[in-house]
């Protein structure tokens, strides 16, 4: 049978299980599941039993045709499992539930200057939802033996080994001080430090499959399990391994996360930034990469917002449609998602004064929107030479053209062949370098770049007016 590596990729919207022959980065099998949450007593929670059942059933079926040698996991951020030796003490909280805001001032959130983790709504600051659960049922919380970040929860279920990992700890959790590379004052104030298991680097060997699991599911008992990673940080791996020049990596999916490589070089001795800055009010933060180094980042819920503007999913919008919408004075204001982004106080608007938008025009408006938002987030991170685009939007020709006109001094490289799975594979396989990303060929400008630049100027001016209103 063909020997393969397996990666479970749990996104906020979709879940994938992919198999890769051990000598390539091209998948031979991909199985998908739509992610969903469930109401669990007082809060919304992830349906982890459903994910686990699908995951193990898929592995069992695939094992009939493939020899699964190695296995690892990447997941979205802002989720943690509170476990004892029997399993989950609490269902894993869905960070989009607004109930976690009810703590108010009772939550001992560390200063931004300590964690570089901005104050976010709902449960996006993971420490807030964990503290909320501790208050919800203190006796039950006392049973918690380990706080496992979301990728490490699945590793624990596969192997029985509890560990921590820095990319998930450092993802706007309030748990981590990225400049010191240690837990924050929140962890010590709440006396949680001993609940976090030892740090293990992403891609490092954790152990073998649990013998009971391998027997019951008819899986290879010799399958090695490697530590997982936060999904957007997985996308950075190829560029960190082969870094050259200043760059930003745009990881796309439900979230659009822009991460500036070489961020450590932007820090002065006292931790302040002299190239660009981290603005808490703009949903900017310091993430931590797989080496534990701070990564200046900016983000918004681009995939979610594209769908909300363009619910039909139409992908036929062109630059001619954008030109027409600009001439018709399209109103296009952020934000459409309930969480995240640099303009959290505004309410999303997409409309023409004269008539309703067609499906194709909605597609064009949605792409124009994510281009304007990406352009703004890039400006917040400071100048760089290259933008690498990962994930679904790397295939969106109109998006790349629009962004190319908005960022004329920036080399834009679409990297559809890379992403979370490729990065995690390279860590698991202990590869030292990476080939050049796939470069989308340069294309001629089809539309009115002057009209687009003027629209961008008005759009940004409107953001300033909205904040002052």
C-alpha positions, 0 to 999 in steps of 0.5 A, a space after each residue: 500500500 502507498 505510505 502517506 502522511 495525514 493532516 486534519 485541518 479544522 477551520 472555523 467553516 470547513 474541516 478537511 482530512 488530507 492524505 499526502 504521499 510521503 515524498 510529495 506535497 500533493 494530496 491523493 485524498 481529501 475528505 471534507 466536513 462542514 463545521 458546526 456548533 451546538 448549544 450547550 447549556 449556557 453557551 455555544 460550543 463546538 461539536 467535537 464528538 461529531 468531528 471525532 466520529 467523522 475523523 476516525 471513521 474516515 481514517 478507518 476507511 482510508 486505511 484500507 487503501 493507504 498505509 498512514 505512517 504519520 499524522 498531525 493536526 492544524 486548527 483555527 485559533 481562540 479555542 481550548 479544551 479543559 480536560 481531566 483524565 476522563 475527557 472534556 470537563 466543559 464543552 469547547 466554547 465557540 468564540 463567536 458566542 457573545 455571552 462571554 462578554 458578560 464578565 465585563 470588568 471582572 475579567 483580569 485582562 492583561 495590558 496590551 503592552 504585555 500581551 499585544 493581544 487586542 481587546 476583542 469581542 465575544 470569546 476571541 480573547 480565549 482567556 475571557 471564555 476560560 475565565 467565564 467558564 471558571 466563574 460559571 461553575 467553580 466546582 466543575 472548573 476545579 476538576 480541570 487538570 489540563 488546558 489544551 489549545 485546540 490542536 493539542 486537544 486532538 493530539 491528546 485524543 490520538 495519543 494520550 499525551 498532553 502538551 502545549 504549543 506556542 502558535 496557538 498560545 500566542 494567538 490573541 489569547 491573553 495567555 502569552 507574552 510574545 516579547 518574553 516568550 512566557 505566560 502572561 500575568 493573567 495565567 499567574 493571577 488566575 493560578 492556571 500555570 500548572 494547568 498548561 502542559 509542557 511546550 512541544 514545538 509544532 511538527 515535533 514527534 509526540 508519540 504513537 497512536 493510542 493502542 486502544 484507538 488503533 485497535 478499535 479503529 483498525 489503524 496502523 499501530 506504528 502511526 507516528 503523531 506529531 504536534 499540531 499548529 495554529 492554521 494561519 501560522 502553518 501558512 508562514 512556515 515555508 516563507 520562514 524556512 526560506 525567508 528573503 527580503 521583507 514580506 507579508 503573508 496573507 492567509 485566507 479562509 474565514 479569516 484574512 490574516 496578514 502576517 509580517 515576516 521578520 517582525 523581530 527586526 522591527 523591534 527596538 530594545 524596549 519592545 517598541 516598533 520603529 517600522 509600522 506599529 501595532 494598533 490595538 483599536 485596529 485589530 492588530 496584534 503580535 502572533 507568535 510563529 513556530 519558533 516563538 518569535 513575535 509576528 506583527 499581524 493585522 486581520 479581518 473576517 474576509 472570507 465570512 464578509 465576502 460570503 455575506 456581501 455575495 450570498 449566492 457565491 457568484 464568482 463572475 464579477 469583473 473589473 468592468 463591473 467594478 468600474 460601473 459600480 464606482 461610476 454609479 457611486 456604490 456605497 460599500 462600508 465595513 463591516 459585515 462580520 460581527 467580530 474582528 477587523 480594523 473598523 469594528 464600530 461600523 455597520 456594513 453597507 453595500 448598495 446603489 442609490 438607483 437600483 438593487 445590485 445584480 448577483 454578478 455586481 454583488 460578486 464584484 462588490 465583495 471582491 472590491 471590498 476585500 481588496 480595500 480592506 486588505 490594502 488598508 491592513 497592509 498600510 497598517 503593517 508598514 512597507 514591505 517588498 512582497 505580498 504572498 497570498 495563500 488559500 482560496 483568494 489566491 485564485 481570485 484574479 480580480 482581487 489580485 488585479 485590484 490589489 495590484 493597482 492599490 499597491 503599485 510598489 508591492 510585488 504580489 505573488 499568488 501561492 495556490 500550491 502552499 498553505 496550511 497543509 504544506 507548512 505543517 508537512 514541512 515541519 513534520 518532515 523536518 525540511 530545511 528549505 522550500 522551493 519558490 512559491 507559484 507566481 501568478 503571471 502578471 496581467 494587464 490592467 483591465 479597468 480604470 485605475 485612476 477611478 479605483 484610486 480615487 474611490 479608495 481615497 473617498 472610502 478611507 475618508 469615509 472611515 475617518 468621518 464614521 469614527 468621528 461621528 
